[in-house]
Amino acid sequence: SHVKQQQFLDVLDRDEAERRWFAAIDVRARRAELVALARAVLAGREAAARGDGAAVRRLAHAIRGAAANLGAREVAQTAARLEALGDEDRLAEAPAACGTLEESIARLQPVLDALAREATKP
């Protein structure tokens, strides 16, 4: 009804509230994805240690896709390198690639933290 809609508008700037709310939720979701990426890198390390190139490739492919969805180009590029190593069964190089991937993910964390602060600023 019109009265309820007017009361809503009197107490809340809907556009501003939606912008802040959705931005904050989006950043929190992205941070959760970052944790999942870090876990996947650990699983990739374990797969490389077992000599399972196919698992390394699958995990790296999933990391690359998730990173691309985040817009995290550096992480996606590094994951693509790990994916190629798994595909080519060059697992001796995988631990170093996993380390580089972990460093890339670590550099992403403060950027996401800054986005979270920005999204919730008045």
Biopython code that builds the backbone (N, CA, C, O; Angstrom):
import numpy as np
from Bio.PDB.StructureBuilder import StructureBuilder

atoms = [
    (1, "SER", "N", (0.829, -1.191, 0.000)),
    (1, "SER", "CA", (0.000, 0.000, 0.000)),
    (1, "SER", "C", (0.870, 1.249, 0.000)),
    (1, "SER", "O", (2.048, 1.205, 0.356)),
    (2, "HIS", "N", (0.271, 2.361, -0.405)),
    (2, "HIS", "CA", (1.005, 3.616, -0.514)),
    (2, "HIS", "C", (1.482, 4.116, 0.851)),
    (2, "HIS", "O", (2.596, 4.626, 0.966)),
    (3, "VAL", "N", (0.648, 3.973, 1.887)),
    (3, "VAL", "CA", (1.021, 4.447, 3.226)),
    (3, "VAL", "C", (2.244, 3.686, 3.728)),
    (3, "VAL", "O", (3.188, 4.302, 4.223)),
    (4, "LYS", "N", (2.244, 2.364, 3.610)),
    (4, "LYS", "CA", (3.393, 1.567, 4.068)),
    (4, "LYS", "C", (4.647, 1.927, 3.279)),
    (4, "LYS", "O", (5.730, 2.028, 3.854)),
    (5, "GLN", "N", (4.511, 2.120, 1.982)),
    (5, "GLN", "CA", (5.658, 2.486, 1.158)),
    (5, "GLN", "C", (6.210, 3.845, 1.592)),
    (5, "GLN", "O", (7.428, 4.018, 1.645)),
    (6, "GLN", "N", (5.351, 4.802, 1.901)),
    (6, "GLN", "CA", (5.798, 6.114, 2.338)),
    (6, "GLN", "C", (6.513, 6.025, 3.682)),
    (6, "GLN", "O", (7.543, 6.670, 3.880)),
    (7, "GLN", "N", (5.970, 5.224, 4.615)),
    (7, "GLN", "CA", (6.634, 5.046, 5.908)),
    (7, "GLN", "C", (8.029, 4.452, 5.709)),
    (7, "GLN", "O", (8.983, 4.858, 6.373)),
    (8, "PHE", "N", (8.140, 3.496, 4.798)),
    (8, "PHE", "CA", (9.417, 2.873, 4.486)),
    (8, "PHE", "C", (10.403, 3.926, 3.994)),
    (8, "PHE", "O", (11.550, 3.960, 4.440)),
    (9, "LEU", "N", (9.964, 4.777, 3.086)),
    (9, "LEU", "CA", (10.834, 5.803, 2.520)),
    (9, "LEU", "C", (11.211, 6.870, 3.539)),
    (9, "LEU", "O", (12.283, 7.468, 3.454)),
    (10, "ASP", "N", (10.311, 7.107, 4.515)),
    (10, "ASP", "CA", (10.602, 8.101, 5.550)),
    (10, "ASP", "C", (11.738, 7.656, 6.472)),
    (10, "ASP", "O", (12.484, 8.494, 6.979)),
    (11, "VAL", "N", (11.874, 6.362, 6.691)),
    (11, "VAL", "CA", (12.872, 5.892, 7.644)),
    (11, "VAL", "C", (14.112, 5.295, 6.989)),
    (11, "VAL", "O", (15.082, 4.981, 7.679)),
    (12, "LEU", "N", (14.093, 5.136, 5.681)),
    (12, "LEU", "CA", (15.207, 4.460, 5.033)),
    (12, "LEU", "C", (15.391, 4.981, 3.616)),
    (12, "LEU", "O", (14.440, 5.069, 2.840)),
    (13, "ASP", "N", (16.611, 5.319, 3.301)),
    (13, "ASP", "CA", (16.971, 5.628, 1.914)),
    (13, "ASP", "C", (17.272, 4.285, 1.255)),
    (13, "ASP", "O", (18.367, 3.738, 1.388)),
    (14, "ARG", "N", (16.284, 3.776, 0.549)),
    (14, "ARG", "CA", (16.374, 2.420, 0.019)),
    (14, "ARG", "C", (17.591, 2.228, -0.891)),
    (14, "ARG", "O", (18.304, 1.233, -0.762)),
    (15, "ASP", "N", (17.829, 3.151, -1.791)),
    (15, "ASP", "CA", (18.966, 3.004, -2.708)),
    (15, "ASP", "C", (20.280, 2.931, -1.943)),
    (15, "ASP", "O", (21.128, 2.084, -2.222)),
    (16, "GLU", "N", (20.437, 3.822, -0.981)),
    (16, "GLU", "CA", (21.668, 3.833, -0.192)),
    (16, "GLU", "C", (21.785, 2.560, 0.640)),
    (16, "GLU", "O", (22.856, 1.957, 0.707)),
    (17, "ALA", "N", (20.696, 2.154, 1.267)),
    (17, "ALA", "CA", (20.715, 0.939, 2.088)),
    (17, "ALA", "C", (21.062, -0.283, 1.248)),
    (17, "ALA", "O", (21.872, -1.112, 1.662)),
    (18, "GLU", "N", (20.460, -0.398, 0.086)),
    (18, "GLU", "CA", (20.750, -1.536, -0.781)),
    (18, "GLU", "C", (22.197, -1.526, -1.249)),
    (18, "GLU", "O", (22.852, -2.568, -1.287)),
    (19, "ARG", "N", (22.691, -0.356, -1.602)),
    (19, "ARG", "CA", (24.086, -0.264, -2.053)),
    (19, "ARG", "C", (25.027, -0.749, -0.970)),
    (19, "ARG", "O", (25.922, -1.553, -1.232)),
    (20, "ARG", "N", (24.831, -0.264, 0.241)),
    (20, "ARG", "CA", (25.721, -0.651, 1.342)),
    (20, "ARG", "C", (25.532, -2.110, 1.743)),
    (20, "ARG", "O", (26.501, -2.836, 1.964)),
    (21, "TRP", "N", (24.280, -2.527, 1.832)),
    (21, "TRP", "CA", (23.995, -3.874, 2.291)),
    (21, "TRP", "C", (24.533, -4.898, 1.312)),
    (21, "TRP", "O", (25.222, -5.840, 1.704)),
    (22, "PHE", "N", (24.215, -4.712, 0.026)),
    (22, "PHE", "CA", (24.668, -5.681, -0.961)),
    (22, "PHE", "C", (26.179, -5.635, -1.126)),
    (22, "PHE", "O", (26.795, -6.677, -1.350)),
    (23, "ALA", "N", (26.783, -4.487, -1.023)),
    (23, "ALA", "CA", (28.236, -4.398, -1.128)),
    (23, "ALA", "C", (28.887, -5.139, 0.032)),
    (23, "ALA", "O", (29.860, -5.866, -0.165)),
    (24, "ALA", "N", (28.358, -4.961, 1.242)),
    (24, "ALA", "CA", (28.929, -5.635, 2.411)),
    (24, "ALA", "C", (28.761, -7.142, 2.305)),
    (24, "ALA", "O", (29.686, -7.890, 2.619)),
    (25, "ILE", "N", (27.598, -7.594, 1.869)),
    (25, "ILE", "CA", (27.369, -9.030, 1.716)),
    (25, "ILE", "C", (28.301, -9.587, 0.649)),
    (25, "ILE", "O", (28.892, -10.652, 0.828)),
    (26, "ASP", "N", (28.432, -8.875, -0.449)),
    (26, "ASP", "CA", (29.281, -9.321, -1.537)),
    (26, "ASP", "C", (30.719, -9.475, -1.071)),
    (26, "ASP", "O", (31.373, -10.466, -1.395)),
    (27, "VAL", "N", (31.222, -8.502, -0.311)),
    (27, "VAL", "CA", (32.599, -8.569, 0.166)),
    (27, "VAL", "C", (32.761, -9.737, 1.132)),
    (27, "VAL", "O", (33.765, -10.446, 1.073)),
    (28, "ARG", "N", (31.788, -9.949, 2.025)),
    (28, "ARG", "CA", (31.878, -11.088, 2.946)),
    (28, "ARG", "C", (31.889, -12.405, 2.175)),
    (28, "ARG", "O", (32.643, -13.319, 2.508)),
    (29, "ALA", "N", (31.062, -12.495, 1.157)),
    (29, "ALA", "CA", (31.031, -13.714, 0.337)),
    (29, "ALA", "C", (32.376, -13.914, -0.352)),
    (29, "ALA", "O", (32.883, -15.033, -0.430)),
    (30, "ARG", "N", (32.934, -12.843, -0.840)),
    (30, "ARG", "CA", (34.233, -12.940, -1.510)),
    (30, "ARG", "C", (35.319, -13.374, -0.537)),
    (30, "ARG", "O", (36.206, -14.148, -0.898)),
    (31, "ARG", "N", (35.254, -12.877, 0.697)),
    (31, "ARG", "CA", (36.245, -13.285, 1.689)),
    (31, "ARG", "C", (36.106, -14.775, 2.000)),
    (31, "ARG", "O", (37.108, -15.464, 2.193)),
    (32, "ALA", "N", (34.878, -15.271, 2.050)),
    (32, "ALA", "CA", (34.657, -16.702, 2.278)),
    (32, "ALA", "C", (35.243, -17.506, 1.113)),
    (32, "ALA", "O", (35.804, -18.582, 1.321)),
    (33, "GLU", "N", (35.113, -16.990, -0.094)),
    (33, "GLU", "CA", (35.692, -17.658, -1.252)),
    (33, "GLU", "C", (37.210, -17.703, -1.152)),
    (33, "GLU", "O", (37.837, -18.671, -1.582)),
    (34, "LEU", "N", (37.793, -16.665, -0.589)),
    (34, "LEU", "CA", (39.237, -16.617, -0.416)),
    (34, "LEU", "C", (39.709, -17.731, 0.517)),
    (34, "LEU", "O", (40.730, -18.370, 0.261)),
    (35, "VAL", "N", (38.971, -17.960, 1.587)),
    (35, "VAL", "CA", (39.288, -19.053, 2.512)),
    (35, "VAL", "C", (39.199, -20.390, 1.771)),
    (35, "VAL", "O", (40.055, -21.258, 1.945)),
    (36, "ALA", "N", (38.172, -20.552, 0.953)),
    (36, "ALA", "CA", (38.016, -21.783, 0.176)),
    (36, "ALA", "C", (39.183, -21.968, -0.799)),
    (36, "ALA", "O", (39.649, -23.088, -1.009)),
    (37, "LEU", "N", (39.650, -20.874, -1.389)),
    (37, "LEU", "CA", (40.802, -20.960, -2.296)),
    (37, "LEU", "C", (42.033, -21.464, -1.555)),
    (37, "LEU", "O", (42.756, -22.327, -2.052)),
    (38, "ALA", "N", (42.265, -20.923, -0.369)),
    (38, "ALA", "CA", (43.432, -21.328, 0.412)),
    (38, "ALA", "C", (43.359, -22.820, 0.758)),
    (38, "ALA", "O", (44.371, -23.520, 0.727)),
    (39, "ARG", "N", (42.165, -23.294, 1.085)),
    (39, "ARG", "CA", (41.998, -24.728, 1.378)),
    (39, "ARG", "C", (42.268, -25.573, 0.137)),
    (39, "ARG", "O", (42.864, -26.646, 0.227)),
    (40, "ALA", "N", (41.832, -25.092, -1.006)),
    (40, "ALA", "CA", (42.049, -25.824, -2.252)),
    (40, "ALA", "C", (43.536, -25.898, -2.588)),
    (40, "ALA", "O", (43.999, -26.907, -3.120)),
    (41, "VAL", "N", (44.289, -24.839, -2.285)),
    (41, "VAL", "CA", (45.736, -24.864, -2.525)),
    (41, "VAL", "C", (46.379, -25.938, -1.649)),
    (41, "VAL", "O", (47.247, -26.681, -2.107)),
    (42, "LEU", "N", (45.954, -26.018, -0.396)),
    (42, "LEU", "CA", (46.477, -27.039, 0.504)),
    (42, "LEU", "C", (46.169, -28.436, -0.049)),
    (42, "LEU", "O", (47.029, -29.316, -0.036)),
    (43, "ALA", "N", (44.951, -28.631, -0.528)),
    (43, "ALA", "CA", (44.591, -29.916, -1.132)),
    (43, "ALA", "C", (45.447, -30.193, -2.368)),
    (43, "ALA", "O", (45.809, -31.340, -2.630)),
    (44, "GLY", "N", (45.768, -29.151, -3.121)),
    (44, "GLY", "CA", (46.642, -29.302, -4.280)),
    (44, "GLY", "C", (48.040, -29.734, -3.889)),
    (44, "GLY", "O", (48.653, -30.567, -4.556)),
    (45, "ARG", "N", (48.543, -29.164, -2.802)),
    (45, "ARG", "CA", (49.857, -29.578, -2.283)),
    (45, "ARG", "C", (49.845, -31.064, -1.923)),
    (45, "ARG", "O", (50.766, -31.813, -2.247)),
    (46, "GLU", "N", (48.771, -31.461, -1.243)),
    (46, "GLU", "CA", (48.655, -32.859, -0.820)),
    (46, "GLU", "C", (48.551, -33.781, -2.026)),
    (46, "GLU", "O", (49.148, -34.858, -2.037)),
    (47, "ALA", "N", (47.805, -33.373, -3.033)),
    (47, "ALA", "CA", (47.676, -34.182, -4.253)),
    (47, "ALA", "C", (49.027, -34.313, -4.959)),
    (47, "ALA", "O", (49.372, -35.385, -5.458)),
    (48, "ALA", "N", (49.788, -33.219, -4.996)),
    (48, "ALA", "CA", (51.120, -33.266, -5.627)),
    (48, "ALA", "C", (52.032, -34.223, -4.861)),
    (48, "ALA", "O", (52.795, -34.977, -5.465)),
    (49, "ALA", "N", (51.951, -34.189, -3.545)),
    (49, "ALA", "CA", (52.782, -35.076, -2.723)),
    (49, "ALA", "C", (52.426, -36.547, -2.965)),
    (49, "ALA", "O", (53.288, -37.420, -2.871)),
    (50, "ARG", "N", (51.157, -36.816, -3.274)),
    (50, "ARG", "CA", (50.707, -38.185, -3.577)),
    (50, "ARG", "C", (51.037, -38.586, -5.012)),
    (50, "ARG", "O", (50.909, -39.753, -5.381)),
    (51, "GLY", "N", (51.462, -37.616, -5.817)),
    (51, "GLY", "CA", (51.745, -37.892, -7.218)),
    (51, "GLY", "C", (50.497, -37.926, -8.083)),
    (51, "GLY", "O", (50.490, -38.553, -9.142)),
    (52, "ASP", "N", (49.449, -37.258, -7.640)),
    (52, "ASP", "CA", (48.167, -37.270, -8.350)),
    (52, "ASP", "C", (48.025, -36.005, -9.210)),
    (52, "ASP", "O", (47.416, -35.020, -8.794)),
    (53, "GLY", "N", (48.593, -36.057, -10.399)),
    (53, "GLY", "CA", (48.563, -34.912, -11.301)),
    (53, "GLY", "C", (47.158, -34.509, -11.714)),
    (53, "GLY", "O", (46.870, -33.322, -11.869)),
    (54, "ALA", "N", (46.280, -35.494, -11.894)),
    (54, "ALA", "CA", (44.900, -35.189, -12.294)),
    (54, "ALA", "C", (44.194, -34.388, -11.195)),
    (54, "ALA", "O", (43.449, -33.454, -11.490)),
    (55, "ALA", "N", (44.425, -34.749, -9.940)),
    (55, "ALA", "CA", (43.805, -34.009, -8.829)),
    (55, "ALA", "C", (44.374, -32.597, -8.744)),
    (55, "ALA", "O", (43.638, -31.645, -8.484)),
    (56, "VAL", "N", (45.669, -32.458, -8.960)),
    (56, "VAL", "CA", (46.293, -31.124, -8.958)),
    (56, "VAL", "C", (45.649, -30.271, -10.049)),
    (56, "VAL", "O", (45.309, -29.112, -9.815)),
    (57, "ARG", "N", (45.484, -30.840, -11.226)),
    (57, "ARG", "CA", (44.886, -30.109, -12.346)),
    (57, "ARG", "C", (43.455, -29.694, -12.018)),
    (57, "ARG", "O", (43.075, -28.546, -12.248)),
    (58, "ARG", "N", (42.656, -30.626, -11.480)),
    (58, "ARG", "CA", (41.256, -30.311, -11.149)),
    (58, "ARG", "C", (41.171, -29.217, -10.096)),
    (58, "ARG", "O", (40.391, -28.275, -10.237)),
    (59, "LEU", "N", (41.972, -29.338, -9.039)),
    (59, "LEU", "CA", (41.944, -28.332, -7.971)),
    (59, "LEU", "C", (42.388, -26.972, -8.495)),
    (59, "LEU", "O", (41.767, -25.950, -8.201)),
    (60, "ALA", "N", (43.463, -26.968, -9.270)),
    (60, "ALA", "CA", (43.968, -25.707, -9.818)),
    (60, "ALA", "C", (42.948, -25.085, -10.767)),
    (60, "ALA", "O", (42.789, -23.865, -10.803)),
    (61, "HIS", "N", (42.263, -25.922, -11.531)),
    (61, "HIS", "CA", (41.226, -25.414, -12.439)),
    (61, "HIS", "C", (40.099, -24.757, -11.639)),
    (61, "HIS", "O", (39.606, -23.693, -12.013)),
    (62, "ALA", "N", (39.698, -25.391, -10.548)),
    (62, "ALA", "CA", (38.646, -24.821, -9.687)),
    (62, "ALA", "C", (39.110, -23.507, -9.060)),
    (62, "ALA", "O", (38.339, -22.550, -8.975)),
    (63, "ILE", "N", (40.354, -23.460, -8.626)),
    (63, "ILE", "CA", (40.909, -22.229, -8.052)),
    (63, "ILE", "C", (40.924, -21.134, -9.104)),
    (63, "ILE", "O", (40.546, -19.994, -8.836)),
    (64, "ARG", "N", (41.365, -21.492, -10.307)),
    (64, "ARG", "CA", (41.422, -20.499, -11.396)),
    (64, "ARG", "C", (40.039, -19.933, -11.691)),
    (64, "ARG", "O", (39.889, -18.724, -11.862)),
    (65, "GLY", "N", (39.039, -20.786, -11.753)),
    (65, "GLY", "CA", (37.681, -20.318, -12.020)),
    (65, "GLY", "C", (37.143, -19.428, -10.912)),
    (65, "GLY", "O", (36.546, -18.386, -11.179)),
    (66, "ALA", "N", (37.355, -19.842, -9.664)),
    (66, "ALA", "CA", (36.883, -19.035, -8.534)),
    (66, "ALA", "C", (37.595, -17.686, -8.502)),
    (66, "ALA", "O", (36.977, -16.656, -8.234)),
    (67, "ALA", "N", (38.892, -17.700, -8.776)),
    (67, "ALA", "CA", (39.656, -16.451, -8.784)),
    (67, "ALA", "C", (39.175, -15.535, -9.904)),
    (67, "ALA", "O", (39.073, -14.322, -9.719)),
    (68, "ALA", "N", (38.883, -16.112, -11.057)),
    (68, "ALA", "CA", (38.374, -15.304, -12.174)),
    (68, "ALA", "C", (37.040, -14.675, -11.797)),
    (68, "ALA", "O", (36.782, -13.521, -12.138)),
    (69, "ASN", "N", (36.188, -15.422, -11.096)),
    (69, "ASN", "CA", (34.907, -14.871, -10.651)),
    (69, "ASN", "C", (35.097, -13.735, -9.654)),
    (69, "ASN", "O", (34.276, -12.821, -9.585)),
    (70, "LEU", "N", (36.176, -13.793, -8.884)),
    (70, "LEU", "CA", (36.496, -12.719, -7.943)),
    (70, "LEU", "C", (37.099, -11.513, -8.640)),
    (70, "LEU", "O", (37.118, -10.412, -8.089)),
    (71, "GLY", "N", (37.591, -11.722, -9.850)),
    (71, "GLY", "CA", (38.326, -10.659, -10.521)),
    (71, "GLY", "C", (39.779, -10.626, -10.084)),
    (71, "GLY", "O", (40.475, -9.632, -10.291)),
    (72, "ALA", "N", (40.238, -11.718, -9.475)),
    (72, "ALA", "CA", (41.603, -11.803, -8.950)),
    (72, "ALA", "C", (42.519, -12.378, -10.035)),
    (72, "ALA", "O", (42.813, -13.573, -10.061)),
    (73, "ARG", "N", (42.952, -11.495, -10.916)),
    (73, "ARG", "CA", (43.733, -11.929, -12.083)),
    (73, "ARG", "C", (45.026, -12.639, -11.705)),
    (73, "ARG", "O", (45.354, -13.680, -12.275)),
    (74, "GLU", "N", (45.754, -12.085, -10.755)),
    (74, "GLU", "CA", (47.042, -12.686, -10.377)),
    (74, "GLU", "C", (46.841, -14.112, -9.867)),
    (74, "GLU", "O", (47.584, -15.018, -10.244)),
    (75, "VAL", "N", (45.845, -14.310, -9.017)),
    (75, "VAL", "CA", (45.566, -15.646, -8.487)),
    (75, "VAL", "C", (45.161, -16.572, -9.634)),
    (75, "VAL", "O", (45.620, -17.713, -9.697)),
    (76, "ALA", "N", (44.314, -16.097, -10.532)),
    (76, "ALA", "CA", (43.868, -16.919, -11.653)),
    (76, "ALA", "C", (45.044, -17.326, -12.547)),
    (76, "ALA", "O", (45.123, -18.472, -12.988)),
    (77, "GLN", "N", (45.947, -16.392, -12.812)),
    (77, "GLN", "CA", (47.101, -16.696, -13.661)),
    (77, "GLN", "C", (48.029, -17.711, -12.988)),
    (77, "GLN", "O", (48.546, -18.620, -13.638)),
    (78, "THR", "N", (48.228, -17.546, -11.693)),
    (78, "THR", "CA", (49.089, -18.472, -10.962)),
    (78, "THR", "C", (48.452, -19.853, -10.896)),
    (78, "THR", "O", (49.146, -20.863, -11.013)),
    (79, "ALA", "N", (47.138, -19.906, -10.709)),
    (79, "ALA", "CA", (46.427, -21.185, -10.691)),
    (79, "ALA", "C", (46.503, -21.863, -12.061)),
    (79, "ALA", "O", (46.587, -23.088, -12.144)),
    (80, "ALA", "N", (46.474, -21.070, -13.128)),
    (80, "ALA", "CA", (46.589, -21.636, -14.476)),
    (80, "ALA", "C", (47.945, -22.320, -14.644)),
    (80, "ALA", "O", (48.047, -23.365, -15.287)),
    (81, "ARG", "N", (48.975, -21.728, -14.066)),
    (81, "ARG", "CA", (50.313, -22.345, -14.133)),
    (81, "ARG", "C", (50.309, -23.680, -13.393)),
    (81, "ARG", "O", (50.839, -24.674, -13.892)),
    (82, "LEU", "N", (49.711, -23.700, -12.206)),
    (82, "LEU", "CA", (49.627, -24.946, -11.436)),
    (82, "LEU", "C", (48.794, -25.985, -12.189)),
    (82, "LEU", "O", (49.124, -27.171, -12.193)),
    (83, "GLU", "N", (47.729, -25.537, -12.814)),
    (83, "GLU", "CA", (46.882, -26.441, -13.600)),
    (83, "GLU", "C", (47.697, -27.102, -14.714)),
    (83, "GLU", "O", (47.581, -28.305, -14.947)),
    (84, "ALA", "N", (48.518, -26.309, -15.397)),
    (84, "ALA", "CA", (49.364, -26.848, -16.466)),
    (84, "ALA", "C", (50.366, -27.859, -15.912)),
    (84, "ALA", "O", (50.630, -28.885, -16.539)),
    (85, "LEU", "N", (50.920, -27.567, -14.739)),
    (85, "LEU", "CA", (51.867, -28.507, -14.127)),
    (85, "LEU", "C", (51.192, -29.841, -13.837)),
    (85, "LEU", "O", (51.773, -30.900, -14.075)),
    (86, "GLY", "N", (49.967, -29.790, -13.324)),
    (86, "GLY", "CA", (49.233, -31.022, -13.056)),
    (86, "GLY", "C", (48.911, -31.765, -14.342)),
    (86, "GLY", "O", (49.007, -32.991, -14.407)),
    (87, "ASP", "N", (48.529, -31.015, -15.356)),
    (87, "ASP", "CA", (48.180, -31.608, -16.642)),
    (87, "ASP", "C", (49.388, -32.281, -17.288)),
    (87, "ASP", "O", (49.263, -33.331, -17.919)),
    (88, "GLU", "N", (50.555, -31.665, -17.124)),
    (88, "GLU", "CA", (51.788, -32.181, -17.727)),
    (88, "GLU", "C", (52.525, -33.142, -16.806)),
    (88, "GLU", "O", (53.602, -33.634, -17.143)),
    (89, "ASP", "N", (51.936, -33.411, -15.630)),
    (89, "ASP", "CA", (52.526, -34.312, -14.635)),
    (89, "ASP", "C", (53.922, -33.852, -14.188)),
    (89, "ASP", "O", (54.808, -34.667, -13.930)),
    (90, "ARG", "N", (54.089, -32.543, -14.103)),
    (90, "ARG", "CA", (55.356, -31.955, -13.631)),
    (90, "ARG", "C", (55.186, -31.592, -12.156)),
    (90, "ARG", "O", (55.272, -30.426, -11.772)),
    (91, "LEU", "N", (54.941, -32.617, -11.341)),
    (91, "LEU", "CA", (54.560, -32.407, -9.949)),
    (91, "LEU", "C", (55.723, -31.964, -9.070)),
    (91, "LEU", "O", (55.496, -31.445, -7.977)),
    (92, "ALA", "N", (56.962, -32.155, -9.519)),
    (92, "ALA", "CA", (58.099, -31.682, -8.733)),
    (92, "ALA", "C", (58.075, -30.161, -8.611)),
    (92, "ALA", "O", (58.609, -29.605, -7.651)),
    (93, "GLU", "N", (57.453, -29.485, -9.588)),
    (93, "GLU", "CA", (57.367, -28.027, -9.585)),
    (93, "GLU", "C", (56.124, -27.511, -8.854)),
    (93, "GLU", "O", (55.998, -26.313, -8.601)),
    (94, "ALA", "N", (55.218, -28.417, -8.520)),
    (94, "ALA", "CA", (53.943, -28.016, -7.916)),
    (94, "ALA", "C", (54.081, -27.349, -6.542)),
    (94, "ALA", "O", (53.375, -26.374, -6.285)),
    (95, "PRO", "N", (54.960, -27.829, -5.642)),
    (95, "PRO", "CA", (55.059, -27.146, -4.342)),
    (95, "PRO", "C", (55.445, -25.671, -4.458)),
    (95, "PRO", "O", (54.908, -24.832, -3.735)),
    (96, "ALA", "N", (56.365, -25.352, -5.355)),
    (96, "ALA", "CA", (56.756, -23.946, -5.548)),
    (96, "ALA", "C", (55.593, -23.148, -6.129)),
    (96, "ALA", "O", (55.363, -22.007, -5.730)),
    (97, "ALA", "N", (54.859, -23.742, -7.067)),
    (97, "ALA", "CA", (53.702, -23.060, -7.657)),
    (97, "ALA", "C", (52.611, -22.852, -6.602)),
    (97, "ALA", "O", (51.938, -21.821, -6.595)),
    (98, "CYS", "N", (52.441, -23.832, -5.716)),
    (98, "CYS", "CA", (51.463, -23.680, -4.630)),
    (98, "CYS", "C", (51.883, -22.547, -3.698)),
    (98, "CYS", "O", (51.042, -21.774, -3.241)),
    (99, "GLY", "N", (53.172, -22.446, -3.418)),
    (99, "GLY", "CA", (53.670, -21.353, -2.580)),
    (99, "GLY", "C", (53.400, -19.994, -3.213)),
    (99, "GLY", "O", (52.980, -19.058, -2.532)),
    (100, "THR", "N", (53.640, -19.889, -4.504)),
    (100, "THR", "CA", (53.361, -18.645, -5.220)),
    (100, "THR", "C", (51.871, -18.330, -5.185)),
    (100, "THR", "O", (51.472, -17.176, -5.028)),
    (101, "LEU", "N", (51.062, -19.359, -5.332)),
    (101, "LEU", "CA", (49.607, -19.192, -5.293)),
    (101, "LEU", "C", (49.162, -18.724, -3.905)),
    (101, "LEU", "O", (48.309, -17.843, -3.794)),
    (102, "GLU", "N", (49.727, -19.299, -2.863)),
    (102, "GLU", "CA", (49.397, -18.872, -1.500)),
    (102, "GLU", "C", (49.785, -17.411, -1.267)),
    (102, "GLU", "O", (49.059, -16.668, -0.607)),
    (103, "GLU", "N", (50.926, -17.007, -1.810)),
    (103, "GLU", "CA", (51.350, -15.603, -1.686)),
    (103, "GLU", "C", (50.384, -14.671, -2.411)),
    (103, "GLU", "O", (50.056, -13.596, -1.908)),
    (104, "SER", "N", (49.934, -15.078, -3.579)),
    (104, "SER", "CA", (48.974, -14.263, -4.332)),
    (104, "SER", "C", (47.667, -14.113, -3.569)),
    (104, "SER", "O", (47.089, -13.027, -3.516)),
    (105, "ILE", "N", (47.206, -15.209, -2.978)),
    (105, "ILE", "CA", (45.973, -15.173, -2.195)),
    (105, "ILE", "C", (46.159, -14.277, -0.974)),
    (105, "ILE", "O", (45.258, -13.517, -0.616)),
    (106, "ALA", "N", (47.321, -14.363, -0.336)),
    (106, "ALA", "CA", (47.599, -13.523, 0.840)),
    (106, "ALA", "C", (47.596, -12.041, 0.468)),
    (106, "ALA", "O", (47.146, -11.213, 1.259)),
    (107, "ARG", "N", (48.090, -11.692, -0.722)),
    (107, "ARG", "CA", (48.070, -10.292, -1.160)),
    (107, "ARG", "C", (46.653, -9.808, -1.434)),
    (107, "ARG", "O", (46.376, -8.611, -1.351)),
    (108, "LEU", "N", (45.768, -10.721, -1.754)),
    (108, "LEU", "CA", (44.383, -10.368, -2.045)),
    (108, "LEU", "C", (43.602, -10.011, -0.775)),
    (108, "LEU", "O", (42.691, -9.183, -0.819)),
    (109, "GLN", "N", (43.955, -10.632, 0.353)),
    (109, "GLN", "CA", (43.208, -10.429, 1.600)),
    (109, "GLN", "C", (43.110, -8.963, 2.014)),
    (109, "GLN", "O", (42.002, -8.504, 2.295)),
    (110, "PRO", "N", (44.205, -8.200, 2.069)),
    (110, "PRO", "CA", (44.064, -6.802, 2.480)),
    (110, "PRO", "C", (43.240, -5.968, 1.501)),
    (110, "PRO", "O", (42.594, -4.997, 1.895)),
    (111, "VAL", "N", (43.266, -6.347, 0.238)),
    (111, "VAL", "CA", (42.452, -5.636, -0.748)),
    (111, "VAL", "C", (40.977, -5.859, -0.443)),
    (111, "VAL", "O", (40.184, -4.918, -0.478)),
    (112, "LEU", "N", (40.609, -7.101, -0.146)),
    (112, "LEU", "CA", (39.218, -7.388, 0.204)),
    (112, "LEU", "C", (38.823, -6.712, 1.515)),
    (112, "LEU", "O", (37.691, -6.252, 1.661)),
    (113, "ASP", "N", (39.754, -6.652, 2.468)),
    (113, "ASP", "CA", (39.469, -5.948, 3.728)),
    (113, "ASP", "C", (39.190, -4.468, 3.463)),
    (113, "ASP", "O", (38.272, -3.890, 4.045)),
    (114, "ALA", "N", (39.983, -3.863, 2.586)),
    (114, "ALA", "CA", (39.775, -2.448, 2.253)),
    (114, "ALA", "C", (38.426, -2.254, 1.565)),
    (114, "ALA", "O", (37.736, -1.267, 1.820)),
    (115, "LEU", "N", (38.051, -3.182, 0.703)),
    (115, "LEU", "CA", (36.741, -3.096, 0.052)),
    (115, "LEU", "C", (35.618, -3.214, 1.075)),
    (115, "LEU", "O", (34.601, -2.530, 0.966)),
    (116, "ALA", "N", (35.800, -4.074, 2.061)),
    (116, "ALA", "CA", (34.783, -4.240, 3.098)),
    (116, "ALA", "C", (34.607, -2.949, 3.882)),
    (116, "ALA", "O", (33.484, -2.533, 4.165)),
    (117, "ARG", "N", (35.725, -2.317, 4.230)),
    (117, "ARG", "CA", (35.644, -1.032, 4.960)),
    (117, "ARG", "C", (34.973, 0.028, 4.105)),
    (117, "ARG", "O", (34.144, 0.793, 4.598)),
    (118, "GLU", "N", (35.321, 0.078, 2.844)),
    (118, "GLU", "CA", (34.738, 1.068, 1.942)),
    (118, "GLU", "C", (33.233, 0.850, 1.765)),
    (118, "GLU", "O", (32.459, 1.806, 1.704)),
    (119, "ALA", "N", (32.834, -0.414, 1.686)),
    (119, "ALA", "CA", (31.424, -0.738, 1.463)),
    (119, "ALA", "C", (30.545, -0.343, 2.648)),
    (119, "ALA", "O", (29.348, -0.109, 2.483)),
    (120, "THR", "N", (31.133, -0.270, 3.833)),
    (120, "THR", "CA", (30.346, 0.022, 5.025)),
    (120, "THR", "C", (30.566, 1.452, 5.530)),
    (120, "THR", "O", (30.036, 1.828, 6.576)),
    (121, "LYS", "N", (31.341, 2.243, 4.795)),
    (121, "LYS", "CA", (31.554, 3.647, 5.175)),
    (121, "LYS", "C", (30.277, 4.449, 4.973)),
    (121, "LYS", "O", (29.521, 4.197, 4.035)),
    (122, "PRO", "N", (30.039, 5.418, 5.855)),
    (122, "PRO", "CA", (28.858, 6.268, 5.660)),
    (122, "PRO", "C", (28.987, 7.173, 4.445)),
    (122, "PRO", "O", (28.075, 7.946, 4.150)),
]
sb = StructureBuilder()
sb.init_structure("model")
sb.init_model(0)
sb.init_chain("A")
sb.init_seg("    ")
for serial, (resi, resn, name, xyz) in enumerate(atoms, 1):
    if name == "N":
        sb.init_residue(resn, " ", resi, " ")
    sb.init_atom(name, np.array(xyz, "f"), 0.0, 1.0, " ", f" {name:<3s}", serial, name[0])
structure = sb.get_structure()
